[in-house]
């Protein structure tokens, strides 16, 4: 079964940075379109081919999604964080274009940004 474990969240002041990680089992990330979500809202996606990246407008220019195939891990580098970025972050395979997750989500990782 697919199991996704998010980590790297925390408490940070506005303008700070965090790097989220998504470790996957039961799913080869290089074979899947993957993404990050804040609760139910789409944040960013990384295509299986590695040549298409999509960001929600509010995070464009501040967040960077990447994938480490050797570690089968998805990352989200979050820079210049804002209070509105606060929330539980989840990773999942993505229905490309619909920007929806394909699996039940795990525990996620909490990001809290103070002003």
C-alpha positions as CSV (number, residue, x, y, z in Angstrom):
1,X,0.0,0.0,0.0
2,X,1.1,3.6,-0.6
3,X,2.4,5.2,2.5
4,X,3.6,8.8,2.5
5,X,5.3,10.4,5.5
6,X,5.7,14.1,5.7
7,X,8.2,15.9,7.9
8,X,10.1,19.1,8.2
9,X,7.3,21.4,9.4
10,X,7.6,23.7,12.4
11,X,7.1,27.2,13.8
12,X,8.8,30.0,11.9
13,X,8.6,33.8,11.8
14,X,7.3,35.5,8.6
15,X,10.1,35.7,6.1
16,X,11.7,32.5,7.3
17,X,12.2,29.2,5.5
18,X,11.4,25.5,6.0
19,X,12.1,22.5,3.9
20,X,9.4,19.8,3.9
21,X,10.1,16.2,3.0
22,X,7.8,13.4,1.8
23,X,9.2,9.9,2.1
24,X,7.3,7.4,0.0
25,X,6.8,3.6,0.2
26,X,4.6,1.6,-2.1
27,X,5.0,4.2,-4.8
28,X,7.9,5.1,-7.1
29,X,7.9,8.8,-7.3
30,X,9.6,8.9,-10.6
31,X,6.5,7.0,-12.0
32,X,4.0,9.4,-10.6
33,X,2.9,13.0,-10.7
34,X,3.4,14.2,-7.2
35,X,2.4,17.3,-5.3
36,X,2.0,19.1,-2.1
37,X,-1.2,20.4,-0.6
38,X,-2.1,22.6,2.3
39,X,-5.1,20.9,3.8
40,X,-7.2,20.4,0.7
41,X,-5.7,23.2,-1.4
42,X,-3.1,22.6,-4.1
43,X,0.3,24.1,-3.5
44,X,2.8,22.6,-6.0
45,X,3.3,19.6,-8.3
46,X,6.2,17.8,-9.9
47,X,5.5,15.7,-13.0
48,X,6.7,12.1,-13.2
49,X,8.9,13.0,-16.2
50,X,10.6,15.7,-14.1
51,X,10.1,18.4,-16.8
52,X,6.9,20.0,-15.7
53,X,6.4,21.9,-12.4
54,X,3.2,23.7,-11.4
55,X,2.7,26.1,-8.5
56,X,-0.3,27.7,-7.1
57,X,-0.1,31.4,-7.6
58,X,0.2,32.4,-4.0
59,X,3.5,30.4,-3.6
60,X,5.0,31.0,-7.0
61,X,8.5,32.5,-6.6
62,X,8.7,31.5,-3.0
63,X,8.4,27.7,-2.9
64,X,10.3,25.1,-4.9
65,X,9.2,21.5,-5.4
66,X,11.8,18.9,-6.1
67,X,12.4,15.1,-6.1
68,X,15.3,12.9,-5.1
69,X,14.9,9.7,-7.0
70,X,17.7,7.9,-5.1
71,X,15.8,8.6,-1.8
72,X,12.4,8.3,-3.3
73,X,11.6,11.5,-1.6
74,X,9.7,14.6,-2.5
75,X,10.7,18.0,-1.1
76,X,9.1,21.4,-0.8
77,X,11.5,24.3,-0.1
78,X,9.5,27.1,1.4
79,X,11.1,30.5,1.5
80,X,9.8,33.9,2.5
81,X,7.0,32.3,4.5
82,X,3.9,34.3,5.2
83,X,1.3,33.8,7.9
84,X,-1.2,32.7,5.2
85,X,1.1,29.7,4.5
86,X,0.1,28.3,7.9
87,X,-1.5,24.9,7.8
88,X,-1.1,21.2,7.6
89,X,0.9,20.1,4.6
90,X,0.4,16.8,2.8
91,X,2.1,15.1,-0.1
92,X,0.3,12.8,-2.6
93,X,0.2,11.6,-6.1
94,X,-1.7,14.2,-8.2
95,X,-4.5,14.0,-10.7
96,X,-2.7,16.3,-13.1
97,X,-4.8,19.2,-14.2
98,X,-7.4,18.6,-11.6
99,X,-4.8,19.2,-8.9
100,X,-6.3,16.7,-6.5
101,X,-4.7,14.0,-4.4
102,X,-5.2,10.3,-5.4
103,X,-4.7,8.6,-2.1
104,X,-5.9,8.9,1.5
105,X,-3.5,11.3,3.2
106,X,-1.3,10.5,6.2
107,X,-0.5,12.7,9.2
108,X,1.0,15.6,7.3
109,X,3.3,18.1,8.8
110,X,2.3,21.3,10.5
111,X,3.7,24.6,9.3
112,X,3.0,27.7,11.5
113,X,4.2,31.1,10.4
114,X,4.0,33.9,12.9
115,X,3.8,37.6,11.9
